[in-house]
Amino acid sequence: MAINSMSNIVSINAQNLQQVLGETSQQKLVLLNFFSPQSPDCIGQAAILDKIAAEYTSHIVIANLDCDAEQALASQLAQQVGLQTLPTLVLLKDSAPVDLLAGTQTESQIREALSKHLPAQQDLLLEQAKQALLKSDLNAAFNYAKQAYEIDNTNVRIKFCLLYTSDAADEED
């Protein structure tokens, strides 16, 4: 089963487990989400994960493991990671666990854990600005650079990009 290219959220089962935890975690950070659809805590946390997944489409994959539907698989994996509570998030990089968040996490707690393993938000925005420049979309490039600058106003690359795009955007007017 291929991961839907539009979505970086996948449901884990015995058939796609190796592909997602193995191959996919070589390219992206995989958030293995142990959850139960019966649990309000799990449902609340899933909404946060959906939001984060949308922001980092090319950097993370949310791999949801429904512990009710996939009991055998869940208990096998639970033993490997020392799972004790739901929800639990296991962050995997290069096929190995790099972090474990047990219990309900706030959005800021999840983002804090991710920040250790992902490019910084300003670097992502700078990359989006560069992509917009390649398409000669100066207004979009300027907006991305401006957002990056608001996060980090000491980064020389961001300053340069902002300066370049603001001059170019002025010429367009």
C-alpha positions in Angstrom: 0.0 0.0 0.0 1.5 3.3 -1.1 1.2 6.4 1.1 -1.3 8.8 -0.4 0.8 11.5 -1.9 -1.7 14.2 -1.0 -1.7 13.2 2.6 1.2 12.3 4.9 -1.2 10.5 7.3 -1.4 6.7 7.0 -3.1 4.0 9.0 -0.7 1.2 10.0 -1.4 -2.4 9.7 0.6 -5.6 9.4 0.8 -5.2 5.6 2.4 -1.7 5.4 4.2 -1.7 8.8 7.7 -2.5 7.4 7.4 -0.1 4.5 6.3 2.9 6.7 8.6 2.2 9.7 11.5 1.1 7.4 11.6 2.8 4.0 9.5 5.9 4.9 11.5 6.7 8.1 14.6 6.8 6.0 13.3 9.9 4.1 11.0 11.5 6.7 10.4 11.7 10.4 7.6 9.1 11.2 5.3 9.8 14.1 3.9 6.4 15.1 0.7 7.3 16.9 -0.6 4.5 19.2 -4.3 5.4 19.7 -7.8 4.1 20.5 -10.8 5.7 18.7 -12.7 5.1 21.9 -10.5 7.5 23.8 -11.3 11.3 23.9 -7.6 12.0 24.7 -6.5 10.1 21.6 -9.1 11.9 19.4 -8.0 15.3 20.7 -4.4 14.6 20.1 -5.2 13.2 16.6 -6.6 16.7 15.7 -3.3 18.3 16.7 -1.3 15.7 14.7 -3.5 16.4 11.6 -2.7 20.1 11.9 1.0 19.5 12.3 1.0 17.0 9.4 -0.5 19.7 7.1 2.4 22.1 8.0 5.2 19.6 7.4 3.9 17.6 4.4 7.4 17.0 3.0 9.1 16.3 6.3 6.8 14.1 8.4 4.4 11.1 8.1 1.8 10.5 10.8 1.4 6.7 11.1 -1.7 6.0 13.1 -2.0 2.6 14.8 -5.5 1.8 15.9 -4.8 -0.3 19.0 -8.4 -1.6 19.0 -8.5 -2.7 15.3 -4.9 -4.0 15.2 -4.6 -5.6 18.6 -2.0 -8.2 17.8 0.2 -5.7 16.0 -0.2 -3.1 18.7 0.7 -5.4 21.5 3.8 -6.7 19.6 5.0 -3.1 19.0 3.9 -2.0 22.5 6.4 -4.5 24.0 9.2 -3.2 21.7 8.7 0.4 22.7 7.6 -0.1 26.3 4.1 1.3 25.7 2.2 1.9 28.9 -0.5 4.4 28.0 -2.6 5.7 25.2 -2.1 7.9 23.3 1.7 7.4 22.9 3.7 8.9 20.1 7.0 7.3 18.9 9.2 9.4 16.7 11.2 7.3 14.2 14.1 8.4 12.1 16.1 6.1 9.9 14.1 3.1 11.1 14.9 3.7 14.7 12.9 5.3 17.6 14.4 8.7 18.5 11.8 9.9 20.9 8.8 8.7 22.8 5.9 10.9 24.1 3.7 8.9 26.5 0.3 10.1 27.4 -1.7 13.1 26.1 0.6 15.9 24.8 -0.2 19.5 24.1 0.5 21.0 20.7 3.5 22.8 22.1 4.9 19.7 23.7 4.6 17.8 20.3 6.2 20.7 18.4 9.0 20.9 21.0 9.8 17.2 20.4 9.6 17.6 16.6 11.9 20.6 16.6 14.8 18.4 17.6 14.4 16.3 14.5 13.0 18.7 11.9 14.2 21.8 10.0 13.3 25.0 11.9 10.1 26.8 10.8 12.1 29.8 9.4 14.3 27.5 7.3 11.1 25.9 5.8 9.7 29.4 5.1 13.0 30.4 3.5 12.9 27.3 1.3 9.3 28.2 0.3 10.5 31.7 -0.6 13.3 30.2 -2.8 10.7 27.9 -4.5 8.5 31.0 -5.2 11.4 32.9 -6.6 12.2 30.0 -9.0 8.6 30.4 -10.2 9.1 34.2 -10.5 6.3 34.7 -7.9 7.9 37.6 -6.1 4.9 38.5 -3.9 4.8 34.9 -2.5 8.6 34.9 -2.1 8.4 38.2 -0.2 5.6 36.9 2.1 7.5 33.7 3.0 10.7 35.7 3.6 8.9 38.2 5.8 7.4 35.4 7.9 10.9 33.8 8.2 12.3 37.2 9.3 9.6 37.5 12.0 10.8 34.3 13.5 14.6 34.9 13.1 15.7 38.5 12.3 19.4 37.6 12.7 19.7 35.1 9.9 21.7 36.7 7.1 20.2 34.4 4.4 16.7 35.4 5.5 17.7 39.1 5.5 19.1 38.8 2.0 16.1 37.0 0.6 13.8 39.6 2.2 15.8 42.5 0.8 16.0 40.9 -2.7 12.3 40.1 -2.8 11.1 43.5 -1.4 13.2 45.3 -4.1 11.9 43.1 -6.8 8.3 43.4 -5.5 8.6 47.2 -5.5 9.7 47.1 -9.1 6.7 45.1 -10.1 4.3 47.7 -8.7 
